[in-house]
Amino acid sequence: MTLLNWRTSLRSGNKSTALDIFLCHMIQKGIKGRILELFLKKPTYGYSLREIERLTGHGLPSVRRYVQELVKERLVKGVKMKRFFLYHANRRPGSLS
């Protein structure tokens, strides 16, 4: 749901879920929101840091920092594959695994 659609649905009386509101706030925040949006569009797909860098158009240090923040918030999980990590959405954010 885009920000414009979200505002339109609120004006028309449709009730938004907490997730819709959370996502709209995240999308407005720039780099971190764009990275989170990638993970939410394809939650089972594993992204490397370089791939996220290419898809978002932001530098590797910024991508690395924001992905690590998402990992600490348990929204994203990282799995080591040979020489690098693949990151995907954590579909059970309350769990430690």
VMD Tcl script that draws the C-alpha trace (Angstrom):
set ca {
  {0.00 0.00 0.00}
  {1.53 3.29 -1.03}
  {1.41 6.40 1.09}
  {-1.12 8.02 -1.25}
  {-3.41 4.96 -1.14}
  {-3.07 4.83 2.64}
  {-4.11 8.45 3.05}
  {-7.00 8.00 0.61}
  {-8.26 4.92 2.46}
  {-8.18 6.80 5.77}
  {-10.14 9.71 4.30}
  {-12.75 7.40 2.82}
  {-13.36 5.80 6.22}
  {-11.55 2.49 5.62}
  {-9.74 1.30 8.72}
  {-6.06 0.57 8.24}
  {-4.31 -2.17 10.10}
  {-1.38 -1.46 12.37}
  {0.88 -3.14 9.80}
  {-0.24 -0.73 7.05}
  {0.49 2.26 9.27}
  {3.87 0.81 10.29}
  {4.82 0.16 6.67}
  {3.85 3.66 5.57}
  {6.02 5.17 8.29}
  {8.93 2.93 7.34}
  {8.63 3.78 3.65}
  {8.75 7.49 4.46}
  {12.05 7.11 6.34}
  {14.26 6.68 3.26}
  {16.97 4.06 2.95}
  {15.84 1.83 5.80}
  {12.28 1.87 4.51}
  {13.36 0.98 0.99}
  {15.42 -1.92 2.27}
  {12.56 -3.18 4.41}
  {10.21 -2.86 1.45}
  {12.48 -5.23 -0.56}
  {12.24 -7.85 2.17}
  {8.48 -7.49 2.52}
  {7.84 -7.84 -1.21}
  {9.73 -11.16 -1.37}
  {10.00 -12.47 2.21}
  {11.55 -15.83 1.30}
  {14.10 -14.50 -1.20}
  {17.67 -14.20 0.09}
  {19.35 -10.90 -0.73}
  {23.09 -10.27 -0.51}
  {24.31 -6.85 0.61}
  {25.59 -6.11 -2.89}
  {22.23 -6.98 -4.40}
  {20.42 -4.70 -1.94}
  {22.94 -1.97 -2.79}
  {22.21 -2.37 -6.51}
  {18.43 -2.51 -6.12}
  {18.17 0.51 -3.81}
  {20.90 2.62 -5.39}
  {22.53 3.40 -2.04}
  {26.13 2.82 -0.93}
  {27.33 -0.40 0.63}
  {28.21 1.10 4.05}
  {24.70 2.54 4.43}
  {23.07 -0.68 3.27}
  {25.20 -2.73 5.69}
  {24.33 -0.45 8.62}
  {20.57 -0.46 7.99}
  {20.44 -4.21 7.34}
  {22.22 -4.76 10.67}
  {19.64 -2.52 12.37}
  {16.85 -4.61 10.84}
  {18.59 -7.78 12.06}
  {18.81 -6.35 15.60}
  {15.11 -5.47 15.43}
  {14.46 -9.10 14.36}
  {12.69 -8.04 11.17}
  {15.39 -9.63 8.99}
  {17.47 -12.79 9.38}
  {20.91 -13.46 7.95}
  {22.15 -16.88 6.84}
  {25.82 -17.50 6.03}
  {26.25 -19.06 2.61}
  {29.90 -19.98 1.98}
  {31.68 -16.58 1.93}
  {28.80 -14.13 2.43}
  {25.45 -13.66 4.15}
  {22.03 -13.86 2.54}
  {19.34 -11.84 4.27}
  {15.61 -12.54 4.18}
  {12.54 -11.36 6.06}
  {11.95 -12.93 9.44}
  {8.44 -14.26 9.13}
  {8.30 -14.91 12.88}
  {9.75 -11.72 14.42}
  {8.96 -12.77 17.99}
  {11.18 -15.85 17.76}
  {14.89 -15.89 18.44}
  {15.69 -18.28 15.60}
}
mol new
graphics top color blue
foreach p $ca { graphics top sphere $p radius 0.5 }
foreach p [lrange $ca 0 end-1] q [lrange $ca 1 end] { graphics top cylinder $p $q radius 0.2 }
display resetview
